[in-house]
Amino acid sequence: PVPSSELQLLVKILACFEVLAIMFSHRMCIYTYQTQGASAAYFSSFTRAGEFAVGGLVACCLHLWPWSYALLTRSPGRSPMRSLHRIALEIASS
């Protein structure tokens, strides 16, 4: 099913916030690394938030492009997704 234009707009807005979260997390990680060291930067909550935002961004992209979602869910009538493509999506979403 094709999502409505309102839903697509909301997903696009969410994707923008995911990108902002990734950028904020990256900046906080650099700041924490410079001020408190590598161990603190690795375990920082702000650094971990960026990892979750990447998964959210991949989910947003899947919902913005219905053909990707159909391939990922193995919808009937679609040619199967190549293994390398599926592996890349799985790694990106985790």
ZADRENDREN-345572 format. One record per residue (C-alpha): x, y, z. Coordinates in Angstrom, 3 decimals, always signed. Each point is the difference from the previous one (the first is absolute). Example, Ala and Ser with C-alpha at 12.3 -4.5 7.8 and 13.67 -1.06 7.14 Angstrom:
% ZADRENDREN-345572
> x,y,z
> +12.300,-4.500,+7.800;
> +1.370,+3.440,-0.660;
//
This chain:
% ZADRENDREN-345572
> x,y,z
> +0.000,+0.000,+0.000;
> +1.158,+3.491,-0.870;
> +0.140,+2.269,+3.073;
> -2.023,+3.212,-0.023;
> +1.723,+3.319,-0.652;
> -0.545,+1.046,+3.641;
> +1.674,-3.160,+1.244;
> +2.889,+0.481,-2.415;
> +0.445,+3.562,+1.275;
> +0.091,-1.207,+3.608;
> +2.550,-2.689,-0.850;
> +2.149,+2.585,-1.823;
> -0.134,+2.275,+3.055;
> +0.930,-2.936,+2.230;
> +2.905,-0.833,-2.338;
> +1.255,+3.593,+0.339;
> -0.084,-0.292,+3.792;
> +1.855,-3.320,-0.233;
> +2.759,+1.704,-2.015;
> +0.155,+2.807,+2.575;
> +0.270,-2.581,+2.790;
> +2.858,-1.722,-1.825;
> +1.835,+3.304,-0.468;
> -0.563,+1.035,+3.648;
> +1.149,-3.402,+1.214;
> +3.133,+0.184,-2.125;
> +0.856,+3.472,+1.321;
> -0.618,-1.053,+3.607;
> +2.193,-3.057,-0.504;
> +2.867,+2.153,-1.263;
> -0.421,+2.452,+2.885;
> -0.144,-2.792,+2.585;
> +3.045,-1.679,-1.542;
> +2.000,+3.231,+0.138;
> -1.004,+0.889,+3.561;
> -0.380,-3.362,+1.768;
> +1.754,-2.607,-2.122;
> -0.856,-2.953,-2.181;
> -1.704,-2.151,+2.609;
> -2.451,+2.727,+1.001;
> -0.729,+0.780,-3.643;
> -0.703,-3.655,-0.756;
> -2.445,-0.408,+2.884;
> -1.647,+3.424,-0.336;
> -3.801,-0.088,-0.363;
> +0.156,+2.691,-2.678;
> +2.377,-2.133,-2.045;
> -2.312,-3.002,+0.271;
> -2.988,+2.131,-1.030;
> +1.618,+0.528,-3.400;
> +0.166,-3.754,-0.535;
> -3.739,-0.290,+0.613;
> -0.650,+2.966,-2.286;
> +1.742,-1.790,-2.883;
> -2.423,-2.904,+0.364;
> -2.913,+2.441,+0.075;
> +1.278,+1.714,-3.137;
> +0.182,-3.323,-1.839;
> -3.575,-0.786,+1.090;
> -1.133,+3.416,-1.264;
> +1.679,-0.620,-3.344;
> -1.684,-3.377,-0.318;
> -3.403,+1.588,+0.555;
> +0.689,+2.856,-2.428;
> +0.864,-2.394,-2.821;
> -2.712,-2.686,-0.176;
> +2.003,-2.162,-2.428;
> +2.770,-0.368,+2.620;
> -2.544,-0.949,+2.652;
> -1.581,-2.550,-2.348;
> +3.411,-1.516,-0.727;
> +0.931,-0.130,+3.677;
> -3.265,-1.693,+1.011;
> +0.182,-2.383,-2.991;
> -3.387,+1.056,-1.391;
> -1.499,-2.382,-2.550;
> +0.467,+1.086,-3.595;
> +3.373,+1.632,+0.638;
> +3.294,-1.414,-1.111;
> +2.011,-1.166,+3.018;
> +2.511,+2.386,+1.519;
> +3.616,-0.881,-0.590;
> +1.799,-1.310,+3.058;
> +2.533,+2.841,+0.012;
> -2.799,+2.599,-0.085;
> -1.837,-1.717,+2.865;
> +3.213,-0.252,+2.069;
> +0.725,+3.703,-0.512;
> -3.506,+0.962,+1.114;
> +0.189,-2.274,+3.038;
> +3.356,+1.443,+1.044;
> -1.203,+3.571,-0.549;
> -3.132,-0.527,+2.054;
> +1.784,-1.574,+2.981;
//
